[in-house]
């Protein structure tokens, strides 16, 4: 009964939970859509994690396919590392704290795509962002900066397929507005996912951008199967490397 009352309240008032002043803008599209009502009032505990034999099968898939992919791509990764070092000062790789399964903090590996300025403040990359290096711009447009996350997959902190791991600050900004955000972490985050191949990736300037992403992530968790993972991987190879929001 409590959940039903909450949903009714959201649909009637068209308002969101109170958020800090620096939280993302709630645009009209998000407030008026049925997506906003459903995602704002959803029960975070309604998504069950992948467990038992399904979890073992998914881990086997990750380890075997991840290891094969790393062996094939490793020479390319070495070449990218060398080009990054020649292009700008700083390491080729960097680690960033992100949200993992059950909101556990994990260290995610990526190729460095920005100039080093010593700042630790998080700010989402924007189009024509001056912080991005020449090589970094190409890597981000083609998603090649994500290749080092194969180490995370083999290590076990990530999966090949799953919701993308968000920077901690990004989740902090949105969790006050979208209570269901935490439910996407019922499974391990992935290098690619159902939201990404459907175009919901990149900068989340408006709340509606994040709402759509979370709904696709929740759909993945609810309907997971080995076939769905294979389908997403196949679609990623075909069209998932580049996108207008990848910058």
ZABA-741266 format. One record per residue (C-alpha): residue number from 1; residue in one letter; x, y, z. Coordinates in nm, 2 decimals, decimal comma. Layout:
// ZABA-741266
{rec NUM A {X Y Z}}
...
END
This chain:
// ZABA-741266
{rec 1 X {0,00 0,00 0,00}}
{rec 2 X {0,28 0,24 0,08}}
{rec 3 X {0,43 0,20 -0,26}}
{rec 4 X {0,10 0,26 -0,44}}
{rec 5 X {0,05 0,58 -0,24}}
{rec 6 X {0,39 0,69 -0,33}}
{rec 7 X {0,33 0,64 -0,70}}
{rec 8 X {0,00 0,82 -0,68}}
{rec 9 X {0,17 1,11 -0,50}}
{rec 10 X {0,44 1,14 -0,77}}
{rec 11 X {0,19 1,13 -1,06}}
{rec 12 X {-0,03 1,39 -0,89}}
{rec 13 X {0,23 1,64 -0,78}}
{rec 14 X {0,48 1,59 -1,06}}
{rec 15 X {0,76 1,68 -0,82}}
{rec 16 X {1,08 1,50 -0,72}}
{rec 17 X {1,25 1,44 -0,38}}
{rec 18 X {1,42 1,75 -0,25}}
{rec 19 X {1,78 1,78 -0,38}}
{rec 20 X {2,08 1,99 -0,30}}
{rec 21 X {2,12 2,32 -0,49}}
{rec 22 X {2,40 2,18 -0,71}}
{rec 23 X {2,19 1,88 -0,84}}
{rec 24 X {2,11 1,84 -1,21}}
{rec 25 X {1,82 2,03 -1,36}}
{rec 26 X {1,48 1,86 -1,36}}
{rec 27 X {1,37 1,94 -1,72}}
{rec 28 X {1,00 1,94 -1,83}}
{rec 29 X {1,05 1,62 -2,03}}
{rec 30 X {1,15 1,43 -1,72}}
{rec 31 X {0,87 1,56 -1,50}}
{rec 32 X {0,59 1,51 -1,75}}
{rec 33 X {0,68 1,17 -1,89}}
{rec 34 X {0,56 0,84 -1,76}}
{rec 35 X {0,92 0,74 -1,72}}
{rec 36 X {0,98 1,00 -1,46}}
{rec 37 X {0,68 0,88 -1,25}}
{rec 38 X {0,77 0,52 -1,27}}
{rec 39 X {1,14 0,56 -1,20}}
{rec 40 X {1,10 0,81 -0,91}}
{rec 41 X {0,86 0,60 -0,71}}
{rec 42 X {1,00 0,25 -0,78}}
{rec 43 X {1,10 0,02 -0,50}}
{rec 44 X {1,48 -0,01 -0,50}}
{rec 45 X {1,46 -0,37 -0,36}}
{rec 46 X {1,24 -0,49 -0,65}}
{rec 47 X {1,54 -0,60 -0,86}}
{rec 48 X {1,70 -0,93 -0,77}}
{rec 49 X {2,07 -0,98 -0,83}}
{rec 50 X {2,20 -1,25 -1,06}}
{rec 51 X {2,28 -1,54 -0,83}}
{rec 52 X {2,34 -1,91 -0,81}}
{rec 53 X {2,42 -2,09 -1,14}}
{rec 54 X {2,33 -1,78 -1,34}}
{rec 55 X {2,60 -1,59 -1,16}}
{rec 56 X {2,85 -1,87 -1,21}}
{rec 57 X {2,77 -1,88 -1,58}}
{rec 58 X {2,80 -1,51 -1,62}}
{rec 59 X {3,14 -1,51 -1,44}}
{rec 60 X {3,26 -1,79 -1,67}}
{rec 61 X {3,14 -1,59 -1,97}}
{rec 62 X {3,33 -1,28 -1,84}}
{rec 63 X {3,65 -1,46 -1,76}}
{rec 64 X {3,67 -1,66 -2,08}}
{rec 65 X {3,56 -1,40 -2,33}}
{rec 66 X {3,74 -1,12 -2,14}}
{rec 67 X {4,07 -1,32 -2,15}}
{rec 68 X {4,04 -1,40 -2,52}}
{rec 69 X {3,96 -1,03 -2,60}}
{rec 70 X {4,25 -0,91 -2,39}}
{rec 71 X {4,50 -1,15 -2,57}}
{rec 72 X {4,37 -1,03 -2,91}}
{rec 73 X {4,36 -0,65 -2,82}}
{rec 74 X {4,67 -0,63 -2,60}}
{rec 75 X {4,91 -0,52 -2,89}}
{rec 76 X {4,66 -0,25 -2,98}}
{rec 77 X {4,65 -0,14 -2,62}}
{rec 78 X {5,03 -0,12 -2,61}}
{rec 79 X {5,03 0,10 -2,92}}
{rec 80 X {4,76 0,33 -2,77}}
{rec 81 X {4,97 0,36 -2,45}}
{rec 82 X {5,28 0,47 -2,65}}
{rec 83 X {5,08 0,72 -2,85}}
{rec 84 X {4,93 0,87 -2,54}}
{rec 85 X {5,28 0,91 -2,38}}
{rec 86 X {5,41 1,08 -2,70}}
{rec 87 X {5,11 1,31 -2,72}}
{rec 88 X {5,10 1,46 -2,37}}
{rec 89 X {5,27 1,45 -2,03}}
{rec 90 X {5,14 1,19 -1,79}}
{rec 91 X {5,07 0,82 -1,75}}
{rec 92 X {4,89 0,63 -2,02}}
{rec 93 X {4,65 0,47 -1,78}}
{rec 94 X {4,46 0,61 -1,48}}
{rec 95 X {4,23 0,47 -1,22}}
{rec 96 X {3,90 0,63 -1,11}}
{rec 97 X {3,68 0,54 -0,81}}
{rec 98 X {3,34 0,44 -0,94}}
{rec 99 X {3,03 0,26 -0,81}}
{rec 100 X {3,04 -0,12 -0,83}}
{rec 101 X {2,79 -0,39 -0,74}}
{rec 102 X {2,59 -0,29 -0,43}}
{rec 103 X {2,75 0,05 -0,45}}
{rec 104 X {3,08 -0,09 -0,35}}
{rec 105 X {3,36 0,15 -0,45}}
{rec 106 X {3,59 0,00 -0,72}}
{rec 107 X {3,89 0,13 -0,91}}
{rec 108 X {3,81 0,14 -1,28}}
{rec 109 X {4,10 0,15 -1,54}}
{rec 110 X {4,09 0,37 -1,84}}
{rec 111 X {4,33 0,52 -2,09}}
{rec 112 X {4,41 0,88 -2,00}}
{rec 113 X {4,23 1,12 -2,24}}
{rec 114 X {4,27 1,45 -2,06}}
{rec 115 X {4,56 1,68 -1,97}}
{rec 116 X {4,69 1,65 -1,61}}
{rec 117 X {4,62 1,97 -1,42}}
{rec 118 X {4,64 1,83 -1,06}}
{rec 119 X {4,27 1,90 -1,00}}
{rec 120 X {4,07 1,62 -0,83}}
{rec 121 X {3,73 1,78 -0,88}}
{rec 122 X {3,49 1,57 -1,09}}
{rec 123 X {3,32 1,74 -1,39}}
{rec 124 X {3,16 1,55 -1,67}}
{rec 125 X {3,32 1,57 -2,01}}
{rec 126 X {3,15 1,81 -2,25}}
{rec 127 X {3,15 1,86 -2,62}}
{rec 128 X {3,47 2,04 -2,73}}
{rec 129 X {3,60 2,01 -2,37}}
{rec 130 X {3,94 2,19 -2,36}}
{rec 131 X {4,07 1,94 -2,10}}
{rec 132 X {4,07 1,66 -2,36}}
{rec 133 X {4,39 1,59 -2,55}}
{rec 134 X {4,41 1,54 -2,93}}
{rec 135 X {4,46 1,16 -2,89}}
{rec 136 X {4,20 1,16 -2,61}}
{rec 137 X {3,94 1,30 -2,84}}
{rec 138 X {3,98 1,01 -3,08}}
{rec 139 X {3,99 0,76 -2,80}}
{rec 140 X {3,67 0,89 -2,65}}
{rec 141 X {3,48 0,91 -2,98}}
{rec 142 X {3,57 0,55 -3,06}}
{rec 143 X {3,53 0,42 -2,70}}
{rec 144 X {3,89 0,28 -2,71}}
{rec 145 X {3,96 0,46 -2,38}}
{rec 146 X {3,75 0,19 -2,21}}
{rec 147 X {3,96 -0,11 -2,33}}
{rec 148 X {4,17 -0,13 -2,00}}
{rec 149 X {3,85 -0,22 -1,82}}
{rec 150 X {3,91 -0,57 -1,96}}
{rec 151 X {4,15 -0,60 -1,66}}
{rec 152 X {3,86 -0,51 -1,43}}
{rec 153 X {3,65 -0,79 -1,60}}
{rec 154 X {3,92 -1,05 -1,55}}
{rec 155 X {3,98 -0,93 -1,20}}
{rec 156 X {3,61 -0,97 -1,12}}
{rec 157 X {3,51 -0,61 -1,02}}
{rec 158 X {3,33 -0,56 -1,35}}
{rec 159 X {3,15 -0,76 -1,62}}
{rec 160 X {3,16 -0,74 -2,00}}
{rec 161 X {2,79 -0,65 -2,00}}
{rec 162 X {2,61 -0,45 -1,73}}
{rec 163 X {2,51 -0,10 -1,63}}
{rec 164 X {2,80 0,14 -1,68}}
{rec 165 X {2,99 0,23 -1,36}}
{rec 166 X {2,93 0,59 -1,26}}
{rec 167 X {3,18 0,82 -1,10}}
{rec 168 X {3,09 0,86 -0,73}}
{rec 169 X {3,01 1,23 -0,75}}
{rec 170 X {2,77 1,17 -1,04}}
{rec 171 X {2,57 0,92 -0,84}}
{rec 172 X {2,57 1,16 -0,54}}
{rec 173 X {2,42 1,43 -0,76}}
{rec 174 X {2,14 1,22 -0,90}}
{rec 175 X {2,05 1,00 -0,60}}
{rec 176 X {1,84 1,28 -0,44}}
{rec 177 X {1,63 1,32 -0,75}}
{rec 178 X {1,60 0,96 -0,87}}
{rec 179 X {1,57 0,72 -0,57}}
{rec 180 X {1,58 0,42 -0,81}}
{rec 181 X {1,93 0,49 -0,92}}
{rec 182 X {2,09 0,25 -0,67}}
{rec 183 X {1,88 -0,04 -0,80}}
{rec 184 X {2,10 -0,05 -1,12}}
{rec 185 X {2,38 -0,17 -0,90}}
{rec 186 X {2,21 -0,51 -0,82}}
{rec 187 X {2,46 -0,65 -1,07}}
{rec 188 X {2,82 -0,58 -1,15}}
{rec 189 X {2,88 -0,28 -1,38}}
{rec 190 X {2,99 -0,36 -1,74}}
{rec 191 X {3,21 -0,22 -2,02}}
{rec 192 X {2,90 -0,21 -2,24}}
{rec 193 X {2,53 -0,24 -2,16}}
{rec 194 X {2,17 -0,23 -2,28}}
{rec 195 X {2,15 0,15 -2,22}}
{rec 196 X {2,47 0,21 -2,42}}
{rec 197 X {2,37 0,02 -2,74}}
{rec 198 X {2,04 0,20 -2,73}}
{rec 199 X {2,21 0,54 -2,73}}
{rec 200 X {2,18 0,64 -2,36}}
{rec 201 X {2,54 0,72 -2,29}}
{rec 202 X {2,77 1,01 -2,25}}
{rec 203 X {2,69 1,34 -2,07}}
{rec 204 X {2,38 1,35 -1,85}}
{rec 205 X {2,30 1,72 -1,86}}
{rec 206 X {1,93 1,67 -1,78}}
{rec 207 X {1,75 1,44 -1,54}}
{rec 208 X {1,56 1,29 -1,83}}
{rec 209 X {1,89 1,16 -1,98}}
{rec 210 X {1,97 0,97 -1,66}}
{rec 211 X {1,61 0,85 -1,62}}
{rec 212 X {1,62 0,68 -1,96}}
{rec 213 X {1,96 0,52 -1,88}}
{rec 214 X {1,84 0,38 -1,55}}
{rec 215 X {1,52 0,24 -1,70}}
{rec 216 X {1,73 0,05 -1,97}}
{rec 217 X {1,97 -0,07 -1,70}}
{rec 218 X {1,68 -0,20 -1,49}}
{rec 219 X {1,53 -0,37 -1,79}}
{rec 220 X {1,87 -0,55 -1,84}}
{rec 221 X {1,88 -0,67 -1,47}}
{rec 222 X {1,51 -0,79 -1,49}}
{rec 223 X {1,55 -0,98 -1,81}}
{rec 224 X {1,91 -1,10 -1,79}}
{rec 225 X {2,01 -1,41 -1,98}}
{rec 226 X {2,33 -1,54 -2,14}}
{rec 227 X {2,16 -1,48 -2,48}}
{rec 228 X {2,09 -1,11 -2,39}}
{rec 229 X {2,46 -1,07 -2,30}}
{rec 230 X {2,57 -1,22 -2,63}}
{rec 231 X {2,32 -1,00 -2,82}}
{rec 232 X {2,45 -0,68 -2,65}}
{rec 233 X {2,81 -0,78 -2,72}}
{rec 234 X {2,73 -0,84 -3,08}}
{rec 235 X {2,55 -0,51 -3,12}}
{rec 236 X {2,84 -0,33 -2,95}}
{rec 237 X {3,08 -0,47 -3,20}}
{rec 238 X {2,85 -0,36 -3,49}}
{rec 239 X {2,75 -0,02 -3,37}}
{rec 240 X {2,84 0,04 -3,01}}
{rec 241 X {3,19 0,19 -3,05}}
{rec 242 X {3,09 0,54 -3,17}}
{rec 243 X {2,80 0,76 -3,09}}
{rec 244 X {2,71 1,13 -3,11}}
{rec 245 X {2,72 1,15 -2,73}}
{rec 246 X {3,07 1,00 -2,71}}
{rec 247 X {3,30 1,29 -2,66}}
END
